[in-house]
Structure formats: structure tokens, C-alpha cells
Amino acid sequence: MERLLFSESLKELYERDFYLWVYENLRLLKEGNCSLVDWQNLLEEIENMAKS
């Protein structure tokens, strides 16, 4: 699986492949690369999960 390096790519990925987007953000968090995480969409997803 190709690794994404830039948050802009992750934002684009969010629209195209949700599963891969989740996987890549999880990988970045586990590696401690928090500055590359797509925080805007990740926080929105967490907020939506909390509402449901």
C-alpha cells in the first residue's frame, strides 16, 4: 500500500477512499507524525460518531 506524505493528499483521499484515509491517518498517529494527520476531517468524523 502506498504511503501518503502530505495532509493535502489525505484530504483528497478522504473523498475517494475512506478506508485508506482511515488507515493512513492511523499509521501517521502510530508513528507520531501528528503534523501530517488530516485533523479537520478526522475531528469531524469523531464528532459525527459521538452524535450517533
C-alpha positions in Angstrom: 0.0 0.0 0.0 1.5 3.3 -1.0 2.2 5.7 1.8 0.9 9.2 1.6 3.1 12.0 2.9 1.1 15.2 2.8 -2.1 16.3 4.6 -3.4 17.7 1.3 -3.2 14.3 -0.3 -5.1 12.9 2.7 -7.8 15.4 2.3 -8.2 14.3 -1.3 -8.1 10.7 -0.2 -10.9 11.3 2.2 -13.3 12.0 -0.7 -12.0 9.0 -2.8 -11.2 6.1 -0.4 -12.5 6.4 3.2 -10.9 3.1 4.3 -7.5 4.1 3.0 -7.9 7.5 4.5 -8.5 6.0 8.0 -5.6 3.6 7.6 -3.2 6.3 6.6 -4.2 8.6 9.5 -3.9 5.7 11.9 -0.4 4.9 10.6 0.6 8.5 11.0 -0.7 8.7 14.5 1.1 5.5 15.5 4.3 6.8 14.0 4.0 10.1 15.9 3.6 12.1 12.7 0.8 14.2 14.0 1.5 17.2 11.9 0.6 15.2 8.7 -2.8 13.9 10.0 -5.9 15.2 8.3 -7.2 16.7 11.6 -10.1 18.6 10.1 -11.8 15.5 8.6 -10.7 13.3 11.5 -12.2 15.5 14.1 -15.4 15.8 12.1 -15.6 12.0 11.8 -15.1 11.6 15.6 -17.7 14.3 16.3 -20.2 12.5 14.0 -19.6 9.2 15.7 -20.3 10.9 19.1 -23.6 12.2 17.8 -24.8 8.8 16.6 
